[in-house]
Amino acid sequence: MILRDPVHGLVVFEGIAERVVSALLATREVQRLRRVRQLGLTSLVFPGAEHTRFAHALGAAYVMTRLLARIKECDHDLPVDARVNDEATADAVAAAMLHDLGHGPFSHLYEEVSAHSKSHESWTYDAILDPQTDVYRALSACSAGMPERVAALLQGTYRLGYLSRAVSGTLDVDRADYLLRDSHMTGVRYGLYDLDWLLRGLTFAVAHGEHVLAVEGRKGVQPIESFFLGRHFMYQQVYHHKATRGAEGLIRAIFHRVAELCRDGRPPKVLPVALKSAALGEVPSLGEYLELDDARLYTCFAEWARGDDPLLGDLANRVLSRRLLKTLPLPDDEEVWGAAFEIAKQAVRDIGMRDDLFVWMDTPEDVPYYEPPHDTPEGMWVVLRHQPIRRLGDVSFLLRELRNKRLRRPRLIFPEEVRGVVEKNIKESFSYAESEL
């Protein structure tokens, strides 16, 4: 199978990988990912960010094939039972392709705003393990017990720990693809890194009695540093962009209003079963959940914009016409947050708007480089000649400075109608420099 990809160029799946990818492509659950954007509402800020989780799934599967090729180049010192055989190859490619199968609309936002929502990881496991899904049948047709093995790989309980961590870990095929893909599609350069050299710089080592993928020598450290710095810059400049967060505030308000209407016995006329269940604090069935995608919700927004509830209509119209909520950066001081939040709420109430729907405190966080405790094989290791294996954060000066540091960028979110009043009252109420805003 040969595909053209805007990020990786000519993508080739051969042998075992081709059989697995071809089987999964024919499933309804994988095809649904064509209708779920990779970056949710980010296209409201970066017009090119229209790419889907389907394209990312294929990209992650391709990166996995390249990683498997590198693993097989350097596994000669591993015991036979610790090497990747044909079964593990198929499992790994399938896991890479299916890792986002359970994502709801608008990226991570859906599970954040839905009451009692299960995580997208849980929905992914359900879809893989449910005998009624096309994915389960496709995997079972490839190999007996394959659905259970793929789920174990995604859950971190697979027999080859280093392979589980390659799907979801400190350095994994998920991030390896989405950093390059999101950078390309948004038109930025923050997430670019040298994937070829990164893969070439991996080798095997033993940490706490377990075989782990590690960085080989100091020459392999630079591309790894670039990888983590790129991820950090993408969070700062793209994933936590102020306008995207303002748009997400509107989506939160829409879901809150829909829940109110459902509890009052006045649900919108057009409402997917899964949304109604979530609004009432219930968990939808797997089939109902998988009916949701971005296109379905935008159709709902269009109906709600001209529906019977003026408040829901206003919120939906703001999304459809890109009249987003505005943001104001705040110092990293929780006392200031509370006071500023009250100032914005009062300004909104003064003009007759609902403060619980139009004012939000946004505190996005990121840990640029997370390093687990030293008594676990998890995380990244470096192999240096004639030296004991060491943690990446102990070798890299840059990552040592960033490891396990939680960075916050607090913002106040409010409607444009009160922007002038809110900014004026907040600046007059606090003594911090205007440059901090």
N, C-alpha and C positions, 0 to 999 in steps of 0.2 A: 504494500500500500504506500503510495507516494502522495503527499499533500504539500501545498504551498502555504507557508505561514509568514505573516509580516514580521515576526520576531526572529524565528529560527531558520527562515529560508526554506530550503527543501527538507521536509520532514519525511523520513522513511521508517516504516514499521515492517519488519521482516520476521519470518519464522514464527516463534511462539507469540511474540508481541503482536504481530499482524493478526493472528487468529483471535487473540483476546480483544484487541481493539475493534476488529470487524464485528465480533459478536455483540459487544456492548453498544456500538454505534446504532444497532438496529432496535434498541430498546426505547420505550416511551419515556422512561425516567431520565435517560441521558439526553434524549432529544428535547426534553423540557428545558434543559439548561441553556438552549438557544434563546429562550425567552426570559432569562434572568441575567441582568447586567452584572458584570464583574464588580463595578464600582458604584452601584446603586445610583444615587442622585448626583454623582460627581460630574456627569455630562452637562449639568446646568452651569458649571464653572468652566470645565475643559470640554469644548464641543466634540472633540474626537473620542472621548471616553465612552463610546457606545459598544465596546467589546463585551462579550458574554462569558459566562462561566463555562459554556461549552468549549469555546476556543481555549480557555485556560486549562480545562480538563485534558484536552488533547496535548497542549503544551507541556503540562506536568507529566503526562505519560511518556512523551518524547524525552524529556530530561531524565526520566527514570531509566529509559533504555540506554542513554549515554552513561549514566551512573553505573548501571549494571555492567556495561562494557569495561569501565574502569575497575570495578570490583573484581571482575574475572581476570584482569591483568595483574592484580597484586594479591590474590588470595592463595598463592602457592604455599605459604607458611601456615595456613589455617588447617585444622583437622578437617577431614572429609565431611563430617556431619555439620560443620560450621560454614561450609561453602554454599553458594547459591546454585541450586540444581534447577532443572527445568520447571519443576513444580513451583519453587520459590520465585523464579523469573515471572511466570504467569501471574502468581499472586501479587507480586510487587507492581507490575504494570497495571493490573486491574485496580489495585488500591489507589495508585496515583491518579488514575482516570476517574475514580468514583469518590474521591475524598470530599468533594463539595456537593455530592448528589442531593443532600437534604437542605441546601440553602433555600431560604424563602425569598420573597421579593425585596428589593432595595437592600441587598447585601446583608450586613449584620443587623440593620435597623429593625427588621420585622420582629426578630425574636426579643429585641430590647423593649419594644412598645406593646407587645402582646402579653396580656396577663396570663400567668401560669404556662407560658410557652416553653416547649422543650427546645433544647439547643439544636442547631442544625446538625451537629455531630450525632445526636440521638436519632434524628430523622434519617440520617444517612444509614446508620446501623439497621434501623427498622426496614428501610427500603431494600437493603442488601439481604436481609435475613427473612423477609416475608415471602413465603412460597407463591403468593399471588402476583408478585411483581415480575415484569419482564427481565429485570436485572438478575433476580434470583435464578430464574429459569436459564438465562444465558450462561451464568457462571456454573450452574450445576451441569449444563451440557458440556462445558469445557472440561470439567474435572469433578469427580465426586468429592463432596465436602469443601468445595472451593468457596462458597459463600461464607461459611464459618471461618475459614482461614483468612479471607480478605478482611472480614470484620475484626478478627483478632489482630491483624496487621495494623489496622487503623486505630485500634484501641490500645496498642502497645503491649499486647500479650503474645505476640507471635514468637515462634521458636528461635528466630534470628533477631535478637534485639536491635542490632545495628540496622537491619532492614526496616523495622518499624520506625526507628528514629529518622530514617531517610525519607519517610512519607510525612511524618509529623514530629519535628524535633527542632533543635537549635539551628541546624542547617539542613533544610529539606527541599525536596523537588517542588513543593508547593510555592515556597518563597522564591526559589531559584527561577521559576517561570514568572510569577506575578510581578516581581520587581522589574524585570525587563519588559514585560508586556504592558504593565501600567505606565511605565515611563514612555514607551513608544507611542501608545495610544493617546496619552494626554499631551504629548508633544514636549515633555520636559526631559531633562538629562540626569536628574537626581539619583535615580535608581539603577543606573547603568553600572555594570561591573564585568570583569573578564570571566565568563562562564567556562571557557575552554581551559584556562590556566587553573581555575578553581578546581575543576574535576581532575586535572592532571596532577594537582598537588595533594591528592588524597591517598592515604595508605592505611594499612591495618596496624593496630597496636593492641596491647592488653591493658585495661584499666580496671582495677578492683576485680580481677579474675574474669573479666568479660572482654570478648573481642569487640573493638570499637573502630569506627572510621576516624582517622586522625589526619592532621595536617602534616605533610612531610617536609621537615626542615624549614628554615627561615624563609626560603624562597616562596613557600606556599602561604605565608602569613599575609602578604600584601593583598592578594585577591580576596581573602577572607575578611580583612579589614574593610576593603571596599564594599563588600557585600553588606556588612552590618551598618556601615556609615550610610550606604545607599538606602537601606531600609529606614534608618533614622530620618534622613532628609525627606523621604517620601511621606512619612507620617507628618513631618513638620509642614511641608509645602503642598501636599495633595490630599492625603487621607483625612487630615484634620483641618482642611481649608475652611476659613470662616464662613464663606458663602454656602458651602456644602452643609455645614453645621446649622446654618440658618434655615436651609431647606428641610433638614431633618427635624427641626423644631416644628415646622408646619405639619409634617407627617405625624409626629407625635400628637399634635393637637387634633388632627383628623381622626386618629384612632381613639383618642379620648372621647371625642364627640360621638362617634359611632357607638361606642360602648354605652354612653349615656342614653342614646336613643333606643338601643336594644333593651336596656334595663327598664326604660319607661314604656316598653311595649310599642314603640314607634320606629322600628328599624327602617333604614332606607329601602326603597323598593328593589333596588339592585344591590344585592349583598351576597357574596359567596358564602357557602355553608361554613367553611373554615373560619372566616372572619366573624361570623355570628357566634360560633362556638367560643372563639377566643374572647370576644366581647363579653360573653356571659360567664367567663372564667372556666370554660370547659376545654378539654383537649380534643381537637378534631381527629377523625380517623386518618390513617395514612393516605388513603385515596383522596379524601377531601383536602388534605394539606397539599398534596402534589398537584392539585388543580390550580393552585395559586402561582402566579408569576407576575412579572412587571406589567406585561400587556393587560392582564386581567384587571389589575388594580387601576391602571390608567383609564381603562374603560369605565370602571366604577367612579373615578374622579369626575369624568366627563358627565356621567349621569347625575352625580350628586351636585355638581355645579349648577344644574338647572332643576334640582329637586325641590321638595317641599320644605326643607329646613334651611332657613336663611343663613344660620351660622355655619353649618356644614358646607353650604354652597359657597360662602365667602372663603373658607379655608381651601376648598378644592380649587376655586378660581385662582387663588393666589399661587398655587402650585402650577396650574396649567398656563398661567400668564407670566410666570417667573417673577412674581412680586414677593420676594423672599423676606423673611425676618432679618433684621440687621443685628450686628454684633458689636460689642465693645470689650476690648481686652482689659483684664483687671490684674492687679498685683497678686502674687501667690500668697494671699493673706485671707484666711477664711472669715475673719471679722469684717473685712472690707466686703467680701462676697455677700454676706447676709444683709448688710446695710444697703449695698447697691441694688440688691434684689428687691428690697422693699421700696426703694425709690422708683424703680421701673414699674413695679406693680401698682403703686399709687398713681403714677402718670397714666397708666393704661386705664385704671378705674375712672380717672378724672374725665376721660373722653368717652366713657360708656362701653368700654370693651372688657372682655373677661380676662382677668390677669392670670387665671390658672391655665388658660389655653395659649396666651400670647406672650408670656414671659417665662423664660427658662434660664437656669444656671447651667452652663456647659463647662465641664472640667475634663476634657480629654487627656488621657495619660499615655505614656509610652516608656518602656524600658529599652533603650537602644541596644543593649547587649546584656542578656540575662545569663548568668552563670550559676548552675546548680551547686549545692554543697560539694565539697571535695571528696566526700565518702561515697559517691555514687558514680557510675560510669556515664551518666547522662552528660550532655553538653559537649563542648569542643575541646580536643586535646591536640598537643603538638609533639611530634617526635623529632628530637634533636640528636645529632650524632654524638655518641659517647656520653649521653646524659639521660637521666630518668625522664619518663614521659611527664609532661607538664600541662597545666591548664592554659588555654589560649590567652586568658586574661593576665596570666603571669608572664607571658612572652611578649605580647603586644602592648606597647606603651599606650596607644590610643584606646584600645578596648579595656585596659586596666582602669583608665580614667572614667570610662562610661559604664562599666559593669555594675549591674544591679541598681543603677540610679534611676529613680522614677521621676520623669519630667512631666510637669503639668502646665497646661496653657489655659487658664480659666478665662471664660468669656461670659458676658451677659448677653442674652438674646431677647429681642423685643421688636415690636412692629415699627415700621418706618414712620408711622404717624406721630410717634412720640420721640423720635430720635433727638431732635434739638433739645427738648426739655430734659431728657434723661442725661445726655452728655453734659449739659450745663450744670444740673443739680449734683451730679456725681463729682465733677471736677471741683465744684465749690465746697463739697462736703468733706473732701479728704485732702491731705497735705502732700501726697506723693506727686512727683514731677509729671508734667504733661507727657513727657517722652515715654512714660511707663504705659500710657494708654494706647 
